[in-house]
Amino acid sequence: MMPDFCAAYGCSNERNEKTKQKGITFHSFPSDKQRRQSWTIALRRGVRAKDRTVLCSCHFRPEDFDKSGQTDHQYALDPVKAKEKLAVSQESVEKLRWDLRNAKDRERRQKEDCGLLVGGFKKNKMLTEELEHKLKFYSDLPVELFKHPPCLHSCSKGICFNAAFAWT
């Protein structure tokens, strides 16, 4: 296979590992006749472009490239970099799994604690409407089971302090 050199006048960039590392890319002439002619005129060399004629990215502006929808292809990836990428991704997945498990454990413990609190409030007839509303937000427990009639003691905001001090 013959080497690919940039067709631009005075440019000696060759498609090889060195130019690849520099980030220089090579682009074939368009197959569309009108666009192909525009590229040929822009070269100002009077040379007719062949199927293997290429231009390097040094002769384009960044906005000339349409990067939408482009992805790395398996055949173009460096195997070492791909393996490193995979290892980082797997490590990230493991950390996320660990974090999820910890979060679920915390949630389970908090639900148990909430259940104990609701049980205590029920036992001491301290479940007010306001507290019920707040607990509904944080708990899956059916708090309507724990409703009680208003306290007969001298209470402030519906909370029975006599029962609160007795509950330990």
C-alpha positions in Angstrom: 0.0 0.0 0.0 1.3 3.4 -0.9 1.7 6.1 1.7 -0.9 8.9 1.9 0.5 12.4 1.7 -1.5 15.6 2.0 -2.3 17.0 -1.5 -2.1 20.6 -0.4 0.8 22.6 -2.0 3.8 22.8 0.2 2.4 20.4 2.8 4.5 17.3 3.5 2.3 15.6 6.1 2.1 11.9 5.7 -0.5 9.6 7.2 1.5 7.8 9.9 1.8 7.2 13.6 3.7 10.5 14.2 1.0 12.6 12.6 -1.7 10.6 14.4 -0.1 11.3 17.7 -0.1 15.0 16.8 -3.8 14.8 16.2 -3.6 15.4 12.5 -6.3 13.6 10.6 -6.6 12.9 6.8 -9.7 13.4 4.8 -10.6 11.9 1.4 -12.1 14.1 -1.2 -15.9 14.0 -1.3 -17.7 11.7 -3.7 -20.3 14.4 -4.5 -19.1 16.0 -7.8 -19.8 19.6 -6.8 -18.1 19.4 -3.4 -15.2 17.5 -5.0 -14.7 20.3 -7.5 -14.8 22.9 -4.8 -12.0 21.1 -2.9 -10.0 20.8 -6.1 -10.4 24.5 -6.9 -9.4 25.4 -3.3 -6.2 23.4 -3.7 -5.1 25.8 -6.6 -2.8 23.1 -8.0 -4.6 22.2 -11.2 -4.4 18.5 -10.1 -7.4 16.3 -10.6 -8.2 14.5 -7.3 -8.1 10.7 -7.5 -9.9 8.2 -5.1 -6.8 8.1 -2.8 -6.2 11.9 -2.8 -6.4 13.3 0.8 -6.1 16.6 2.6 -4.7 16.8 6.2 -6.7 18.5 9.0 -4.1 21.4 9.0 -6.0 22.9 6.0 -9.4 23.1 7.7 -10.8 25.3 10.4 -12.3 23.6 13.5 -15.8 24.7 12.5 -15.4 22.9 9.2 -15.7 19.5 10.9 -19.1 18.0 11.7 -18.5 16.0 14.9 -22.2 15.2 15.5 -22.8 11.5 15.9 -19.2 10.4 15.5 -17.9 7.7 17.9 -14.8 5.7 18.4 -14.9 2.5 16.4 -13.6 -0.8 17.7 -11.2 -1.1 14.8 -9.8 2.4 15.5 -9.3 2.1 19.2 -5.8 1.4 20.7 -6.2 -1.9 22.6 -4.2 -0.7 25.6 -6.3 2.5 26.0 -9.5 0.5 25.5 -8.4 -1.9 28.3 -7.6 1.0 30.6 -10.9 2.6 29.8 -12.7 -0.7 30.6 -10.8 -1.0 33.9 -11.8 2.5 34.9 -15.4 1.9 33.9 -15.6 -1.4 35.8 -14.1 0.2 38.9 -16.7 3.0 38.6 -19.5 0.4 38.3 -18.2 -1.4 41.4 -18.1 1.8 43.4 -21.6 2.7 42.3 -22.9 -0.7 43.3 -21.2 -0.4 46.7 -22.7 3.1 47.2 -26.1 1.8 46.2 -25.9 -1.1 48.6 -24.9 1.3 51.4 -27.7 3.7 50.5 -30.3 0.9 50.6 -28.9 -0.3 54.0 -29.2 3.2 55.4 -32.7 3.6 54.0 -33.7 0.2 55.6 -32.3 1.2 59.0 -34.0 4.6 58.8 -37.4 2.9 58.0 -36.9 0.6 60.9 -36.1 3.6 63.2 -39.1 5.4 61.9 -41.3 2.3 62.6 -40.0 2.3 66.1 -40.8 6.0 66.6 -44.3 5.6 65.2 -44.8 2.6 67.5 -43.7 4.7 70.4 -46.0 7.5 69.4 -48.8 5.1 69.0 -48.2 3.4 72.4 -48.1 6.8 74.1 -51.0 8.3 72.1 -48.7 11.1 70.7 -49.4 10.8 67.0 -50.8 14.2 66.1 -52.1 15.3 62.7 -49.0 17.4 62.0 -46.7 14.6 63.0 -48.7 12.2 60.9 -48.3 14.4 57.9 -44.5 14.7 58.4 -44.2 10.9 58.9 -46.2 10.2 55.7 -43.5 12.1 53.8 -40.7 9.9 55.1 -42.3 6.6 55.7 -44.1 3.8 53.8 -45.9 2.9 57.0 -49.7 3.2 57.1 -49.8 6.0 59.7 -53.6 6.2 59.6 -53.6 3.0 61.7 -52.0 5.0 64.5 -54.6 7.8 64.8 -55.9 8.6 68.3 -58.4 11.0 69.9 -57.1 14.3 71.1 -55.3 14.2 74.5 -57.3 15.0 77.6 -54.2 16.4 79.5 -53.1 20.1 79.2 -51.3 20.0 75.9 -49.5 22.4 73.6 -50.1 22.0 69.9 -51.7 18.7 70.5 -48.5 17.0 71.9 -49.0 15.4 75.2 -46.1 16.3 77.4 -47.2 14.0 80.2 -47.0 11.0 77.9 -43.7 12.3 76.4 -42.0 12.3 79.7 -43.3 8.9 80.6 -42.1 7.4 77.3 -38.4 6.4 77.6 
